Amino acid sequence: MNSLSQSTIILIAILIKQQLDSIYIKHAEEENDIKHVLKGELLQTTWWSVMLTFIVTFIASLSCYWIMYLLFGFGGGMLTNG
């Protein structure tokens, strides 16, 4: 169960990061920096893409664990009813 939830979270994080990088490259291509794109110099990580990826991954992980809890009762094994 944990591998299923972790795989889903990692997949979402990778897809978000790829989308953000492709937006950055498209923006650079529009500014006529095609020679830098071809050299691979624009394939860098920016702070806003890291922060946005972190926020989206955090929300995705909370959602994934919540759905796993609702469907399978995952994660509720050590909870006690006071």
C-alpha positions, 0 to 999 in steps of 0.5 A: 500500500505504501509503495502505491501511494509513494509511486503516485506522489513521485509520478505527480512530482515528476510530471509537474517538474517537467511541465514547469521546465517546458514552460521555462524553455518555451519562454526562452525560445520566444525570446530568441535564445534558441542557441542556448536551448540547443546547447542545453544551457536553459535546462536549469532549475529555477527557485519558483519551479522548485517551490511550486513543485514542492507545494503541488507535491505536498498537496498531492501527497495529502490527497493521495494519503487521504484517498488511500485512507478512505478507500482502504483504511491505510494509515489508521493502524496506530490511531486510538479512539481516546 
